[in-house]
Amino acid sequence: MRDLNADPGGLSRDILDWYDRQARDMPWRTGPADRAAGVRPDPYRVWLSEVMLQQTTVAAVTDYFQRFTARWPRVEDLAAAEDADVMAEWAGLGYYARARNLLKCARVVAQELDGTFPDSYEALLKLPGIGPYTAAAIASIAFDRPETVLDGNVERVMARLHDIHEPLPGSKPLLKDRAAELTPEVRPGCYAQAVMDLGATICTPKSPACGICPWREPCAARIAGTAPELPKKTPKKAKPTRHGIVYLARSSAGDWLLERRPDKGLLGGMLGWPGPEWGESPQPAPPFDADWQDLGAEVRHTFTHFHLILRVMVAELPEGFAPAEQQEIITRHAFRPSDLPTAMRKAFDLWRGGQTGGD
């Protein structure tokens, strides 16, 4: 049996052996067999995947990643892209500040660093949109630096492995210390991915599969019978509810009136339906005078910090309407509902569901 405190190197070797057999196949990953054959990870793909995976699941990211890399296969290609095109491709992934920072970072790397990502944690941390976790993940996975990579999966594994009952987020420093003790000098990139895979596939939030875990024997929480209840978390405050109104205006030719939100703030830089700011009791603010009809159904959407309820108002766009600043007329052929952020797309779906014989 491995000693949790006396043989950290043995634990690292055990999970690397497991990873060599069980590594998940993901489009941005250079698997253990390819790594053993000398294939190096592409830092651009590692960076792009890590930014996309923040606050999101592998299943949700995969299609987005494949579309991005097909359209912009190199960091120079992404740096040269139109902002609106990138924001449209990002629509639905949420946390839109990530997309804005993605473009800023790509342009710094392409224009100031000759298209080459820096290979150290400290240098990566200076790039737009790259925080401590992302810098550690890129340095480790792309450049095999022995950095401590601590995502939600790793936190859960460390809390159980060491039977740590101090709740998150207060226990993060302790969990990072425990993770650092196990991070090896040899194959640290594969090790980081191995622990994340372990948390995603075996040491799962509910019903961990302890019987097939490569760290089963030394796991303190398994021995104590506390694994299913870890990690503990400080209770979250109840989310407030905000209200809003969106105005869907369509011309007789099928063109739509949309509004681009300010770069800063929630859904920054995204196209959506005109409407007032969200709050407790938003005041009507239609984009033009018309016989606006209440669709009679509400959009309900949840963001990180609040719930949102939107009334949906509809009217016909007048002939010759001149858009105001920040507004755009999108022709029926150019309009793609998938380019809208999720809350706005839900409003469109409600409108479309109310049509009979329409398109």
Sequence and secondary structure as in RCSB ss.txt:
>XXXX:A:sequence
MRDLNADPGGLSRDILDWYDRQARDMPWRTGPADRAAGVRPDPYRVWLSEVMLQQTTVAAVTDYFQRFTARWPRV
EDLAAAEDADVMAEWAGLGYYARARNLLKCARVVAQELDGTFPDSYEALLKLPGIGPYTAAAIASIAFDRPETVL
DGNVERVMARLHDIHEPLPGSKPLLKDRAAELTPEVRPGCYAQAVMDLGATICTPKSPACGICPWREPCAARIAG
TAPELPKKTPKKAKPTRHGIVYLARSSAGDWLLERRPDKGLLGGMLGWPGPEWGESPQPAPPFDADWQDLGAEVR
HTFTHFHLILRVMVAELPEGFAPAEQQEIITRHAFRPSDLPTAMRKAFDLWRGGQTGGD
>XXXX:A:secstr
   TTT HHHHHHHHHHHHHHH    TT   HHHHHTT    HHHHHHHHHHHTTS HHHHHHHHHHHHHH  SH
HHHHTS HHHHHHHHTTS  THHHHHHHHHHHHHHHHSTT    SHHHHTTSTT  HHHHHHHHHHHH       
 HHHHHHHHHHTT  S BTTTHHHHHHHHHHH  SSSHHHHHHHHHHHHHHTS SSS  GGG TTTTT HHHHHT
 GGG S B       EEEEEEEEEE TTS EEEEE  SSSTTTT EE      BSS     SS S  EEEEEEEE
EE SS EEEEEEEEEE  TT    TTEEEE TTT  GGGS HHHHHHHHHHHHT SS  
